[in-house]
């Protein structure tokens, strides 16, 4: 016959297993809800930070057009109108719209750029080339694939085209450096067309090219391609030796 204490022990263990089986799904659900709340809080904080950065005191509200995913399988973008106090300065205006684009749409599924990506710097060259420098999360957190990478760059370019008319071309850097690809597919050594009315693409500034080893674009305006090989110099006719100079009036 089994001792009484052993019977009590088995009974208590059995009861603990039953309670755990009942409580574990509840605990799992509560942990999931807490994670969602934390994610929403972080997203809200990011939005508030972005809005404070985008705010331009004294500027009237303007209709900014931002391009996020349409949700279609073809990777198309759809414009969304947002009221922002846009600055008249093109550089500040570019920062405002790109920071708002990074904050993302209300529906997180329509994002085109990673939620943890940060715009580190944005400046505009005199020839209309915009330099957008993003944090490393732009390359490391984006889903790898030519479709998602192309959609991210297209959303940035279209947003700049719609709101900053001074921008004609776009160069994307990651943490201040040029990288070969965005996340393994899309070539980032090229300069992207923003305005369809742009003239042939200007060469990359020497200072920027020296700092990041940027390739010079073609003179014909084809983004991403390299300059053709230099044409060898024509052969020069040897100079007439001294003493053989033709005398005035003499026949050759």
Order of alpha helices (4+ residues) and beta strands (2+ residues): alpha-beta-beta-alpha-beta-beta-alpha-alpha-beta-beta-alpha
